[in-house]
């Protein structure tokens, strides 16, 4: 909700400044504003296309690694061993209902090898997306 208000305030302030410039006699303010909006939209689109391409690449590499059992390789498990099941351990924040729900829905628990692979590859994804902009 707060983010919606921030965006609304941004658009209202830009429109108010454009109206103020129009009142001072600057007739080219709205064509310039329109050109800037389309230029920014194009830049955002180009960045998103680059990010989707890099994300598809890394998801494909993850899929190949899963099929080749490379994600569950013993070398990777020695670097990052499987933690104990934190959802089964009693603690002050866990309740009996929550523990029973987590035991009843094992498919909702994320796989540690998948999490590990994504944690290792996300920094390269970010650096590649910053350096490989589509133009």
C-alpha positions in Angstrom: 0.0 0.0 0.0 2.8 2.4 0.9 4.6 1.6 -2.4 1.4 2.5 -4.3 1.3 5.9 -2.5 5.0 6.5 -3.3 4.4 5.9 -7.0 1.2 8.0 -7.0 3.2 10.9 -5.3 5.9 10.5 -7.9 3.5 10.7 -10.9 1.5 13.6 -9.3 4.6 15.6 -8.6 5.9 15.1 -12.2 2.6 16.2 -13.6 2.5 19.2 -11.3 6.0 20.3 -12.4 5.0 19.8 -16.0 2.0 22.0 -15.5 4.1 24.7 -13.8 6.5 24.7 -16.7 3.5 24.9 -19.1 2.2 27.9 -17.1 5.6 29.7 -17.5 5.3 29.4 -21.3 7.3 26.2 -22.0 5.1 24.6 -24.7 7.5 21.7 -25.4 7.2 20.2 -21.9 4.6 17.6 -22.7 6.2 16.3 -25.9 9.6 16.1 -24.0 7.8 14.3 -21.1 6.2 11.8 -23.5 9.5 11.2 -25.3 11.2 10.6 -21.9 8.5 8.2 -20.8 8.8 6.1 -24.0 12.6 6.2 -23.8 12.5 5.0 -20.2 10.0 2.3 -21.0 12.3 1.0 -23.8 15.3 0.9 -21.5 13.3 -1.1 -18.9 12.1 -3.5 -21.6 15.6 -4.0 -22.9 16.9 -4.7 -19.4 14.1 -7.1 -18.7 14.7 -9.0 -21.9 18.4 -9.4 -20.9 17.4 -10.6 -17.5 15.0 -13.1 -18.9 17.7 -14.5 -21.2 20.2 -14.9 -18.4 17.6 -16.4 -16.1 16.6 -18.9 -18.8 20.3 -19.8 -19.3 20.8 -20.5 -15.6 17.6 -22.4 -15.2 18.6 -24.6 -18.2 22.0 -25.2 -16.5 20.2 -26.2 -13.3 17.9 -28.6 -15.2 20.9 -30.2 -16.9 22.6 -30.5 -13.5 19.6 -32.1 -12.0 19.3 -34.7 -14.7 23.0 -35.5 -14.5 22.8 -35.7 -10.7 25.4 -32.9 -10.6 23.4 -30.8 -8.2 23.4 -33.7 -5.6 27.1 -34.5 -6.2 29.1 -35.6 -3.1 31.7 -32.9 -3.6 28.9 -30.2 -3.3 27.5 -31.9 -0.3 30.8 -31.8 1.5 31.1 -28.1 0.9 27.5 -27.5 2.1 26.2 -30.4 4.2 22.5 -30.9 4.6 21.2 -29.1 7.7 19.1 -30.8 10.3 15.4 -30.5 9.8 14.6 -27.2 11.4 10.9 -27.6 10.9 10.8 -30.8 13.0 12.8 -29.4 15.9 10.7 -28.0 18.8 11.4 -24.4 19.6 9.8 -21.3 21.0 8.6 -20.2 17.6 7.2 -23.5 16.5 3.8 -24.9 17.4 2.5 -28.3 17.2 0.2 -27.3 14.4 3.0 -25.8 12.4 5.2 -28.9 12.9 2.4 -31.2 11.9 1.7 -29.1 8.8 5.4 -29.2 7.7 5.6 -32.9 8.2 2.4 -33.4 6.3 3.5 -31.4 3.2 7.0 -32.5 2.3 6.6 -31.4 -1.3 6.4 -27.7 -0.2 9.8 -27.9 1.5 12.5 -26.6 -0.9 15.3 -29.0 -1.9 18.6 -28.0 -0.3 20.6 -28.8 -3.5 18.4 -26.5 -5.5 18.7 -23.7 -2.9 22.4 -24.2 -2.8 22.8 -24.0 -6.6 20.7 -20.9 -6.8 22.6 -19.2 -4.0 25.9 -19.9 -5.8 24.7 -18.8 -9.2 22.7 -15.6 -8.3 25.7 -13.4 -7.8 26.9 -14.3 -11.3 23.4 -13.7 -12.7 23.4 -10.3 -11.2 26.9 -9.3 -12.4 26.1 -10.7 -15.9 22.8 -8.8 -16.1 24.6 -5.6 -15.2 27.4 -6.0 -17.8 25.3 -7.6 -20.6 22.8 -4.9 -21.4 20.9 -5.3 -24.7 21.2 -2.3 -27.0 
